[in-house]
């Protein structure tokens, strides 16, 4: 019995914080990418709010083939192979967002997972195995996220409609 308990303790990885937003966080490491890269007119921003959380907010517009806003952060190559999921602590506005990762920032595709927010603080758990590879909203013919390396993390909103959005972000971890 002792051996089984010992195996569980050492095989159950602890969480690793990828990003913790607080009153002393420097968000200059994050960049906003709106659909203007494709001619669109959507506007998103990322600021630190008075509560010490990141606030990703703005307006998605559909004119000129627009329809999305995103914010991303490039990490040093991070080994996540001893973990199984990403855990977000966020407060949304009832809208659907995507969390996205890249194993290599130069890849044309991202591994994505969509989640609906409920207007209150919540913990979103994203199993690596459920993150699907996609490019410009279409699935790419590759396996789901292998859960080995992370080099970029991002949030995106693009629900195919014009809308104002606001997503507060507290913490991003892997477990």
N, C-alpha and C positions, 0 to 999 in steps of 0.2 A: 504494500500500500504506500509506503514511504517513497519508494522509487517512482511510482505513478504520479504522486504529488510533485516530486522533484522535477519529473519530465514536463508536467503541465506548467510549472512556474517558469522553467527555462524556455519552453516552446511558445509561451504566450507573450508576445512582444508588448512592450509598453507603448504608449502613444508618443509621437514625435510631432512637435509643433512646427508647421511650415511657416505660419505667419500669425502673429498675435497683435491685433490692433489695440492700442491703448493711448492714453493722453500724450505719451512721448514718442509715438510711432512716426517715423519719417516715411511718408507715402510717395516720395519722389522716385522710389524704385518701381512704382506701378505706372503703367501707361494706359491711357484711354484710346481705344480704336473704335471709331464710329464708321458708319457706312459711307462716309465721305470718301473713303479710299476707293469706292466704286461709283462715286457720283451722287450718293444719297445726302440727305440733309439732317439726319438724326443728330442729336446732341446729348452726350453723356458727360458727367464729371465725376471725379472722386475727390472727396474732401474728408477731413477728420471733423466729426461733429462735436458739439459741446459735451457729449457723454463719453468721449474718448473712443468712439467706434468709427470705422470707415463708413461713409455714406456714398454709395454708387447710385446716382440719380440723373434724371433727364427726361427726354422725350424722344420716342421713336416715331419717325415720319416715313411714309411710303413713297413720297415723290422721288423722281429721278432714280428709280430702281432701288430705293433705300429700304430700310427695315430692320436695322440692328444697331445696338451699341454694346461695347464690351470694355472690360478693364482687365489688364493682364500683368503678370509679374514673372520675370525670368529668375530662376533659381540656379545656383551652382548645381551640376549634376548630382542628384540626391538618390541614394540607394533606398528604396522602399520595399525591398524584396522580403523583409521579415514582417511586413504588415499586410493587411487584407482589405482595408477600406479607408476612405477619406471621411472625415467628420467635420461638418461645418456648423458653426453657431451663428445664426443669422436671424434678422427680423425683416420680413418682407412686407409687401403691400397687397398680398392676395394674388399676385401674378406668377407666371411660370418663368423660371430662369434656368439657364444651363450652367453647370460647372464643367470646366474643360481642363484637360491636362495634355501636355506633350512630353514625349520621352526625349525628343530632340527639338530644340526651338526652331530648327531649320525645316522640320517636316511640314508638308503642305496641309496635312490633316491634324485634327485634334481628336482625343477620346472625350466623348461628351456624356453627360447625364443630366436630364431635365428634372426639375423639382418645382412643386407648387408651394408657394408661401402662404401662411395663414394670418398674417397681420400681427403676430406676436413673436417673441423670442422662441426659437425652436432649434433643435439639433437635427441636422440632416445627415444620415449615414449613407454613404455611397460605396457599395461593394465594388472593388476593382473590376470584377468579372462582369459587371453590368454597364461599364463605360464603353460605348460603341464608337468606332472610328468614323469620323464624318468630315466632309469638306463642303463648305457653302450650303449647309443644311441637308446634304445628301450622304447617305451611308456609303462608306468606302469598303471594298471587298477585301477586308483584312480581319484577323481575329480581334476580339475585344481586348481591352487594355491588359497587358501581361503583368502589370504590377511589379515591375523591376526597377525602373529608373524614372525620375521626374526631372524635367528641366524647365517647365513652364506651367503656371496655373492661371486660370482666368474665369471670370463670370461674364455671361452674355445674356442679353434679352433680345428676342427677335421672334415674336409670336404671330407675325403676318398681319399685324394691324397697328394703326396709329395709337399710341398710348403714352401717358406719363408714367414714370416708374421711380421707385425708391427702394433700395435694398441696403439695410444696415448690416455690416459684417463685423463680427467680434473676433472669431478665431477660425483657423484652418489647420487641421491636424491629420495625421495618418495614424491608424491603429491596427 
